[in-house]
Amino acid sequence: MGSAPNPGPTVTSASAGPTSVGLVRLSAVAAPQVAALGLMLATETDFASRIGFLLSWSILNFFWIALLRRPALSGALSLTLVVLLVLLSRLKHDVVQMTANFVDLMVIDRDTAAFLFTIFPNLRWSVIAAALVILPLMYTLWWLDPFRIPRLPALAGKLACLAALVAYSLTFPDEAWRGYYDDGYLSKFARSGVIAVSDFVRDGFMESAPATNEHLKVPLVDACYPAGRRPNIIMIHDESSFDIRAAGGIKVPRNYGSHFLSFDGKARQFMAESNGGPSWFTEYNVLAGLSSRSFGRFAYFVTRIATGRVERGLPLALRRCGYDTISLYPAFGGFMSARAFQTTTGVAHFYDAHDLGAKDVEPDSFFYDSALNLMSQEAPGKPLFAFVYLAANHFPWETRFRPELLPAWRAPGNAPSIDEYLRRQAISAEQYQAFVAGLKKKFPNQPFLIVRYGDHQPEFAPHILDPGLGEAAIGKKLENYDPRYYATYFAIDAIDFEPVKSPAVMDRIDAAYLPLVILEAAGIPLDPSFEEQKAIMLRCGGVFYACRDGAEARRLNRLLIDAGMIHGL
């Protein structure tokens, strides 16, 4: 084999001084380190995060040195990876309001890559252009680098820094809520890696009870026999919606609260598991009928992890009872693996924004009209389950959404963003009523059960619920699941159908129980897994994950694992 170009002296060579090495070559070694220092000062905001950055930077440098022996090239490669992480982290924050996490690497999939290249069509060319610039630069640094560092000291340095990072991360774990801050990219990524690997080794992706002799009552069957006629079921995801009167001092329009009432005049509470942004937590709750909190620090990726692994849910239960199942989704199907996850839980026909012809963020009426059209194409006589996922009330509320809608609107006189939020809620309420009228006109004498829910509170809600608290105090309340920060609403409506009375149709439920409530209200016989969950619901008074410190949820997870409905977690 030919020798490497410009092998140069080792660090132990007495002749390796500034005169013989040359200023340019010394600069090649020093430049990445100086750039990294500047990046640290620009992106890491406190002493703790800067310690995490320095340890992570050292691990990267020592890794490349142990592999290549060249400090200039190693520094450049390390800097390239860190800059790439920062850019991807900022991109992720722009899309989902959370910075990159180590779990992104653990659950990376084709859907996520396809989603990124779909919403950023020029990203592919940017990656190619960057590679054409970086590869020649790396070769130049290989040739210029005057030093050769022995591998053993580099390996020892890497292991020492890794041990320090592990000890530091376990002793001072980064609060989960800091992931929503647009800073500290490298330190948060590295520290999350320590915690994620530790949690995965201990519990896997999902918590479950130890092996047990208990089993679900009877084998699952593919058919059921309702006592009465089966209603068409429509489940509506009402984006970021809650009764804002929970916060004091907010002025609301006249008759504001009527949208949150059920057919019987009751206002019911829905306890979500997310606040301010991740709708897919609730998507997992209402389709799988399980808790995202069982995934611990992996909860943010719950739909991606559950894809192909959690084969239990409301659509599957309804398909066993002869239902066709469709879903209308307001984003690209690759987002958080939505298409693959919903298919896993039993959605037979998934229509994303591209399939529906959506352009940017559409009003609720767009999805209601699409649902009416798709439902009219269904075979007559076969009951239908439709999941209608709305998005018009998503942030930001600093801009006026579709000014031509609701022209008679008059702002109540709150902060502009609050008034815009209330305006969008009023638009939603008006368009929902139009949808109900459309159902009655287009499908006369057909029975419908309609269940709406708020997937989470808006991101500003904690600041109006507790206006005197700072970000850190609010973060602690979110981390401890203060119920005031997670309460939204669910409402039950019906057309030519009388919802079945059941003790499971409670006035306040955790989100994971909504499938059970829908099955009971529709009069659909429960499969053994939902029978078991109903018993838990009645024992725990509508509380799921928090009941007995998570023991009930872990036990149900174990029963589902043993029944083959959950696997690979």
C-alpha positions in Angstrom: 0.0 0.0 0.0 1.2 3.6 -0.7 2.0 5.7 2.3 -0.5 8.4 3.4 0.3 11.9 1.9 2.6 14.1 3.9 3.0 11.7 6.9 4.7 14.6 8.9 6.2 14.5 12.3 4.5 13.1 15.4 3.7 15.3 18.4 6.7 13.8 20.1 9.1 15.1 17.5 11.4 17.8 18.9 11.5 19.5 15.5 7.8 20.2 15.5 8.0 23.9 16.4 6.3 27.0 14.8 9.2 27.6 12.4 9.2 24.1 10.8 5.5 23.6 10.9 4.4 26.9 9.5 1.7 29.3 10.6 -0.8 28.0 8.0 -0.6 24.4 9.3 -0.9 25.6 13.0 -3.9 27.6 12.0 -5.5 24.5 10.4 -5.2 22.8 13.8 -6.4 25.8 15.9 -9.2 27.1 13.7 -11.8 24.4 14.5 -11.2 24.7 18.2 -11.6 28.5 18.1 -14.8 28.2 16.0 -16.2 25.6 18.4 -15.5 28.0 21.3 -17.4 30.8 19.5 -20.3 28.4 18.8 -20.4 27.4 22.4 -20.7 31.0 23.6 -23.4 31.7 21.0 -25.6 28.7 21.6 -25.0 27.5 25.2 -26.6 29.9 27.6 -25.4 28.9 31.1 -22.5 27.3 32.9 -24.1 23.8 33.1 -24.8 23.7 29.4 -21.3 24.8 28.6 -19.8 22.0 30.6 -21.9 19.6 28.6 -20.7 21.2 25.4 -17.0 21.0 26.3 -17.3 17.4 27.3 -19.2 16.5 24.2 -16.8 18.4 22.0 -13.8 16.7 23.6 -15.4 13.2 23.1 -15.9 14.0 19.4 -12.3 15.3 19.0 -10.7 12.3 20.8 -12.9 9.9 18.8 -11.6 11.2 15.5 -8.1 11.5 16.7 -8.1 7.9 17.9 -9.4 6.9 14.4 -7.3 9.2 12.2 -4.5 10.6 14.5 -4.7 14.0 12.8 -5.9 16.8 15.2 -6.7 19.3 12.4 -8.9 17.0 10.4 -10.4 15.6 13.7 -11.3 19.1 14.8 -12.8 19.9 11.4 -14.9 16.8 11.3 -16.1 17.4 14.9 -17.0 21.0 14.0 -18.9 19.8 10.9 -21.0 17.4 12.9 -21.7 20.0 15.6 -22.7 22.6 13.0 -24.9 20.0 11.3 -26.5 19.2 14.6 -27.2 22.9 15.3 -28.7 23.4 11.9 -30.9 20.3 12.1 -31.9 21.2 15.6 -33.0 24.7 14.6 -34.8 23.2 11.7 -36.6 20.8 13.9 -37.5 23.6 16.3 -39.0 25.6 13.5 -41.2 22.7 12.5 -42.2 21.2 15.9 -40.9 23.7 18.5 -38.4 21.3 20.0 -34.7 20.9 19.5 -32.9 17.7 18.4 -32.8 14.9 20.9 -30.6 11.8 20.9 -33.8 9.7 20.5 -34.0 11.2 17.0 -31.1 8.9 16.1 -32.5 5.9 17.9 -35.8 6.0 16.0 -34.7 7.5 12.7 -36.8 6.1 9.8 -37.5 6.6 6.1 -40.8 8.5 6.8 -39.0 11.2 8.7 -36.4 11.7 5.9 -39.1 11.7 3.3 -41.1 14.2 5.3 -38.1 16.6 5.5 -37.3 16.4 1.8 -41.0 16.9 1.0 -41.5 20.1 3.0 -38.0 21.4 2.1 -37.6 20.4 -1.5 -34.3 22.3 -1.9 -32.8 20.4 1.1 -31.6 17.5 -1.1 -29.5 19.9 -3.3 -28.2 21.7 -0.2 -26.9 18.4 1.2 -25.2 17.6 -2.2 -23.7 21.1 -2.4 -22.4 20.9 1.1 -20.8 17.5 0.4 -19.0 18.9 -2.7 -17.5 21.7 -0.6 -16.7 19.7 2.5 -15.0 16.6 1.0 -12.2 18.6 -0.8 -11.7 20.7 2.4 -11.3 17.6 4.5 -8.7 16.2 2.1 -6.8 19.5 2.2 -6.8 19.4 6.0 -5.6 15.8 5.9 -2.6 16.9 3.7 -1.9 20.1 5.8 -2.1 18.5 9.3 1.5 18.4 10.6 0.8 16.3 13.8 0.3 12.6 14.4 -1.1 11.9 17.9 -0.8 8.3 19.2 -4.1 6.5 19.4 -3.9 5.2 22.9 -3.8 8.6 24.7 -6.7 9.8 22.4 -8.7 6.7 23.3 -8.0 7.3 27.0 -9.1 10.9 26.7 -12.3 10.0 25.0 -13.2 7.4 27.6 -12.4 9.9 30.5 -14.6 12.6 28.9 -17.4 10.1 28.2 -17.3 8.9 31.9 -17.4 12.5 33.0 -20.4 13.3 30.7 -22.3 10.2 31.9 -21.6 11.1 35.6 -22.6 14.7 35.0 -25.8 13.9 33.1 -27.0 11.4 35.6 -26.2 13.6 38.6 -27.7 16.8 37.0 -30.2 15.6 34.4 -31.5 18.2 32.0 -35.1 19.1 32.6 -37.3 17.7 29.8 -39.1 21.1 29.3 -35.8 22.7 28.3 -36.1 20.8 25.0 -38.6 23.5 23.9 -35.9 26.2 24.2 -34.2 27.2 21.0 -30.7 26.9 22.4 -28.1 24.5 24.0 -28.2 22.2 21.0 -25.1 20.1 21.6 -25.3 19.9 25.4 -29.0 18.9 25.4 -28.4 16.3 22.6 -25.5 14.8 24.5 -27.1 14.8 27.9 -30.3 13.3 26.5 -28.2 10.5 25.0 -27.0 9.4 28.4 -30.5 9.5 29.9 -32.1 7.8 26.8 -29.6 5.0 26.8 -30.0 4.5 30.5 -33.8 4.4 30.3 -33.7 2.1 27.3 -31.4 -0.4 29.1 -33.7 -0.3 32.1 -37.2 -0.4 30.6 -36.9 -0.5 26.8 -39.0 2.0 25.0 -42.1 1.4 27.0 -42.8 0.7 30.7 -44.6 -2.5 31.5 -45.1 -4.7 34.5 -43.0 -7.8 35.0 -44.3 -11.1 33.6 -47.5 -12.2 35.2 -49.8 -15.2 35.2 -52.8 -13.0 34.3 -54.2 -13.1 30.8 -57.0 -11.3 29.0 -60.2 -13.1 29.6 -60.9 -14.7 26.2 -59.1 -14.8 22.9 -59.6 -11.9 20.6 -62.2 -12.4 17.9 -62.7 -10.7 14.5 -66.4 -10.1 14.9 -68.9 -8.6 17.3 -72.6 -8.3 17.6 -74.0 -5.0 18.7 -77.5 -5.0 20.3 -78.8 -2.1 18.3 -77.9 -0.4 15.0 -74.3 0.7 14.6 -73.9 4.5 14.2 -71.4 6.1 12.0 -68.7 7.5 14.3 -66.8 10.7 13.7 -64.0 11.7 16.0 -62.9 15.3 15.6 -59.4 16.5 16.7 -60.1 20.2 17.7 -56.6 21.7 17.5 -55.3 23.6 20.6 -58.9 24.1 21.9 -59.9 24.5 25.5 -62.3 26.6 27.5 -60.2 29.7 28.1 -62.5 30.8 30.9 -60.3 28.5 33.1 -58.0 31.6 33.2 -59.2 34.6 35.1 -59.6 38.0 33.6 -60.1 36.9 30.0 -63.0 38.6 28.1 -64.9 36.1 25.9 -67.7 36.6 23.3 -71.3 36.1 24.1 -72.4 32.4 24.2 -68.7 31.4 24.2 -69.1 28.2 26.1 -71.8 26.4 24.0 -69.2 24.8 21.7 -67.9 22.7 24.7 -71.2 21.2 25.6 -72.4 17.7 24.8 -75.8 16.6 23.5 -77.0 16.4 27.2 -75.9 19.9 28.0 -72.9 18.8 30.1 -69.4 20.2 29.9 -66.8 17.4 30.1 -63.1 17.6 30.8 -60.5 15.8 28.7 -57.1 15.4 30.4 -54.5 15.6 27.6 -50.9 14.4 28.0 -49.3 17.3 26.2 -49.3 21.1 26.4 -48.7 23.7 23.7 -47.6 21.7 20.7 -47.2 17.9 20.3 -50.6 16.9 19.1 -49.3 13.4 18.3 -49.3 12.6 22.0 -53.1 12.8 22.0 -53.2 11.2 18.6 -51.6 8.1 20.2 -54.1 8.4 23.2 -57.3 8.5 21.1 -56.3 5.9 18.5 -54.3 3.3 20.6 -56.3 4.0 23.8 -53.0 4.0 25.8 -50.8 6.5 27.5 -47.9 8.3 25.9 -46.5 8.7 29.4 -45.6 5.0 29.5 -42.8 5.8 27.1 -41.1 8.1 29.6 -38.4 10.2 27.9 -39.3 8.5 24.6 -42.8 9.9 24.7 -42.0 12.7 22.2 -41.5 10.0 19.6 -44.4 7.9 20.6 -46.1 7.6 17.2 -42.8 6.8 15.5 -41.9 4.1 18.1 -45.4 2.6 18.2 -45.6 2.2 14.4 -45.7 -1.5 13.6 -45.5 -2.3 17.3 -48.8 -1.3 19.0 -51.5 -3.2 17.1 -54.4 -2.2 19.3 -56.8 0.7 19.1 -60.2 2.2 18.4 -60.1 1.7 14.6 -59.0 -1.9 14.9 -61.8 -2.6 17.4 -64.3 -1.0 15.1 -63.1 -2.9 12.0 -63.8 -6.1 14.0 -67.4 -4.9 14.1 -67.7 -4.3 10.4 -66.7 -0.6 10.2 -64.7 0.9 7.4 -62.1 3.4 8.8 -60.8 6.6 7.3 -58.6 9.4 8.5 -58.2 13.0 7.2 -54.8 14.4 8.2 -53.8 18.1 7.8 -50.1 17.6 7.3 -47.9 15.3 5.2 -48.3 11.6 6.2 -44.6 11.2 7.0 -44.8 13.8 9.8 -44.0 11.8 13.0 -44.9 8.7 11.0 -48.6 9.6 11.2 -49.6 7.5 8.2 -47.7 4.4 9.3 -48.9 4.8 12.9 -52.5 5.3 12.1 -52.4 2.3 9.7 -51.0 0.2 12.6 -54.0 1.1 14.8 -56.5 0.1 12.1 -57.0 3.1 9.8 -57.7 1.5 6.4 -57.8 4.7 4.3 -55.4 7.5 5.3 -55.7 10.9 3.5 -53.0 13.4 4.2 -52.7 17.1 3.1 -51.3 16.1 -0.3 -54.1 13.5 -0.9 -56.7 16.0 0.0 -55.2 18.9 -2.0 -54.6 21.1 1.0 -52.6 24.3 0.4 -50.9 25.6 3.5 -53.1 25.6 6.6 -56.7 25.1 5.7 -59.8 26.1 7.7 -61.9 23.5 9.4 -64.5 23.7 6.6 -62.0 22.3 4.2 -61.6 19.0 6.2 -65.3 18.8 7.0 -66.2 19.2 3.3 -63.6 16.6 2.4 -65.0 14.2 5.0 -68.5 14.7 3.5 -67.3 13.9 0.1 -65.3 10.8 1.2 -68.2 9.5 3.3 -70.6 9.8 0.3 -68.3 7.4 -1.6 -68.6 4.7 1.0 -70.6 1.6 0.3 -74.2 2.0 1.5 -75.2 0.1 4.6 -71.6 -0.3 6.0 -70.9 1.8 9.1 -68.0 4.2 9.0 -65.5 5.6 11.4 -63.9 8.9 10.3 -61.1 10.6 12.2 -61.1 14.3 11.2 -57.9 16.1 12.3 -58.2 19.9 12.3 -55.4 22.4 12.3 -56.7 26.0 11.8 -56.3 26.9 15.4 -52.7 26.1 15.5 -50.2 28.8 16.5 -49.0 31.4 15.7 -51.9 33.7 16.8 -50.0 36.9 16.1 -51.2 36.8 12.5 -54.9 37.0 11.4 -55.9 33.6 9.9 -58.1 33.9 6.8 -59.3 37.5 7.4 -62.3 36.9 5.1 -63.8 34.4 7.5 -66.3 35.6 10.2 -66.4 39.2 9.0 -68.8 40.2 11.8 -66.2 39.3 14.4 -65.5 41.9 17.1 -62.5 41.5 19.3 -63.4 41.3 23.0 -60.4 43.4 24.0 -57.7 41.1 25.3 -54.1 40.9 24.1 -54.1 40.6 20.3 -53.0 37.0 20.3 -55.7 36.0 22.7 -58.4 37.7 20.6 -57.1 36.0 17.5 -57.3 32.7 19.3 -60.9 33.4 20.4 -61.7 34.4 16.8 -60.4 31.1 15.4 -62.4 29.2 18.1 -65.5 31.1 16.9 -64.8 30.2 13.3 -64.4 26.5 14.4 -67.7 26.6 16.2 -69.5 28.1 13.2 -68.0 25.6 10.7 -68.7 22.7 13.0 -72.4 23.6 13.0 -72.3 23.8 9.2 -70.8 20.3 9.1 -73.5 18.9 11.3 -76.1 20.5 9.0 -74.3 19.0 6.0 -74.4 15.5 7.6 -78.2 15.8 8.2 -78.8 17.0 4.6 -76.5 14.5 2.8 -77.2 11.4 4.9 -80.9 11.7 6.0 -82.0 9.2 8.6 -78.5 7.8 9.1 -77.3 7.5 12.7 -74.1 9.5 13.7 -72.1 9.6 16.9 -69.8 12.6 16.9 -67.1 13.1 19.5 -64.9 16.2 19.6 -61.9 16.9 21.9 -59.2 19.5 22.4 -55.9 17.9 21.9 -54.0 20.2 24.2 -54.0 23.7 25.5 -52.4 26.5 23.4 -48.8 27.3 24.1 -49.7 30.6 25.8 -52.1 28.9 28.3 -49.7 28.5 31.2 -48.9 32.2 31.1 -52.6 33.2 31.5 -53.4 30.5 34.0 -50.4 31.6 36.2 -49.4 35.0 34.9 -47.0 35.6 37.8 -44.8 32.5 37.2 -41.6 32.6 35.2 -40.5 30.0 32.6 -38.7 27.8 35.1 -41.7 27.6 37.5 -44.1 26.9 34.6 -41.7 24.2 33.3 -41.8 22.5 36.7 -45.6 22.5 36.7 -45.7 21.0 33.2 -43.1 18.4 34.1 -45.2 17.5 37.2 -48.4 17.3 35.1 -50.3 20.0 36.9 -53.9 19.2 35.8 -54.7 22.8 35.2 -52.2 22.8 32.3 -53.5 19.7 30.7 -57.3 20.0 30.9 -59.2 20.6 27.7 -62.7 19.4 26.8 -64.5 16.6 25.0 -68.1 16.7 23.8 -70.5 14.0 22.6 -73.1 14.8 19.9 -75.5 12.6 18.0 -77.7 12.7 14.9 -80.6 10.2 14.7 -79.0 8.2 17.5 -79.3 8.0 21.2 -75.9 7.6 22.9 -75.8 4.6 25.1 -75.7 5.4 28.8 -72.6 3.8 30.5 -70.6 4.4 33.7 -67.6 4.8 31.4 -69.1 8.0 29.9 -67.7 10.2 32.7 -67.5 13.9 33.1 -63.7 13.9 33.3 -61.4 11.4 31.7 -57.8 10.9 30.8 -57.2 11.0 27.1 -56.4 7.3 26.8 -60.0 6.5 27.8 -61.6 8.3 24.9 -61.8 5.2 22.6 -63.5 3.3 25.4 -66.0 6.1 25.9 -66.8 6.1 22.2 -67.2 2.3 22.1 -69.6 2.5 25.1 -71.6 5.4 23.8 -71.9 3.8 20.4 -73.1 0.5 22.0 -70.2 -1.5 20.5 -69.3 -4.7 22.4 -65.8 -4.3 23.9 -63.0 -6.7 23.1 -61.2 -8.2 26.1 -58.5 -5.5 26.1 -61.1 -2.7 26.4 -63.1 -4.7 28.9 -60.0 -4.8 31.1 -59.4 -1.1 30.5 -63.0 -0.3 31.5 -62.4 -2.1 34.8 -59.3 0.0 35.4 -61.3 3.2 34.5 -64.0 2.4 37.0 -61.5 1.5 39.7 -59.5 4.7 39.1 -62.3 7.2 38.5 -61.3 8.1 35.0 -57.5 8.4 35.8 -55.2 6.1 33.7 -51.5 6.6 33.9 -51.4 8.3 37.2 -53.5 5.7 38.9 -51.5 3.9 41.5 -48.3 5.6 40.3 -48.5 4.0 36.9 -49.1 0.5 38.1 -52.4 0.1 36.3 -51.0 1.3 33.0 -47.9 -0.9 33.3 -50.1 -3.9 34.1 -52.3 -3.3 31.0 -49.2 -2.9 28.9 -48.0 -6.3 30.1 -51.3 -8.0 29.3 -51.3 -6.5 25.8 -47.7 -7.7 25.3 -48.6 -11.2 26.4 -51.6 -11.1 24.1 -49.4 -10.2 21.1 -51.0 -6.8 20.6 -47.8 -5.0 21.6 -44.4 -6.2 20.6 -40.8 -5.1 20.0 -40.8 -2.5 22.9 
